[in-house]
């Protein structure tokens, strides 16, 4: 069985946190479904089986997901993810006492300011946040930004069901047969929203985490989610051409420039 670590600390706000709510593109109606079975985002574990570096692994896999949409791929190694985890959270490699996880907005601010450094060079995201309970906006992030960078509160039942099935399950909010269903009873985790079969509570969402695709219902996500962010990568080209452009892009750049150092 695969070992799966958690490491997303409680959601919080930072001064001048960028927001996506007022972008023109976020006023659109999201696609009724987003099926990407024909595209392999090739998510990697990136050390999240031995460290609570999910916030860093999520960024690395975001880059790979967007690249896959463009028909190519970007190499991201475990060493890359661990190095960024150390820079963005204070983790000291080799010292397990410092493996305390990360706050998503702090991690994103570090990536925007210092870059997510890979063998091919540093990648600098522009990012912003949305209301995590706004399903239309969540769907727009997946459709328009390539993925949604999410923070969720996992329950003991979630972790037990994933362990029992090795991830071959669809998580629902009331999976009490596997234990305590209280959100956060297992801990916080960073993962990516990738695609969805529809927009009702019973429809499923594909999440990229722990080197694979985990299926959940929208009802589960509504119960467990605590934060949601979108990232764009000026160095990458998204195949569908829905990235923010024009005044949206200018607004997002201005907001990111104001993030507290």
Phi, psi and omega in degrees: 000149180281137172277134182233122180257153174253172181173023177259115181282164184308141181297143175210170179253152175239160179304136178060031180302125181297142179237143179261351189305325186266002176292142181302320183296335182278357177271354180286163171275129182292153175304144182297332174209157180224093184260122182233033181300336183274358182240129179258109181286351176051055178294147181241157178291318176054039174088358185283005172266347180237343181226158174274049186262031183300328180295326176281317178300324179297321179291316178301317180286335174296314177302315182293323180295315179295319178299317180299323177296331179272359177087018177218190180213153179243130181285127175229127182253164176300321179299321177300313183295319181292321180297319179289323176303319179294317182291328188264349185229346184093004176298135177252111182308132180092350180247096184298338179295338181266000178277080187249006182084188183217158173267125188305314184292327176294318180295317179294320178297321178295317179297318180293327184275317188249347181087154174260104193275124176239175178299332180274000178121178180277141177246126185250109179277150162261135187220162177198164186248158176227171172292117184295344179266003179270097186296322179298319179292321176301315180295322178295325177299315180295317184285320187262328181260354180096328180194168175239130181268110192242151170243125182234157177254104184277145177265164174301320180298322178300310182295321179294320180291319177298317180295316184294329184253002187053038176085356182274062183210167172248115182286135176237160186292339187243040182280058186294344178297343182256006177122202185298123181266006182296121177304131179090355181293339174263327180137180181263150182215144175258131178208177185244135168278131189240313183203171181204152183270345181180190186238011177271165181304328184274346178290157185258152178238136175267124179249139177263118182197149177051038174075016182207188177250122178251127180270138176219165172268160174299327177298320176297314182297320177301322181287325191259339189288143176235343177199158181209137183220151174244141179238139169239149185240100181303337181277352180245157178242122179275132189299326187277356175069017183265007178301152175304139180217173177057230183294328176299314181294319179297319179296317181294321177297317180296318179296316181296326179295339183266357180299132182302134178282000000 
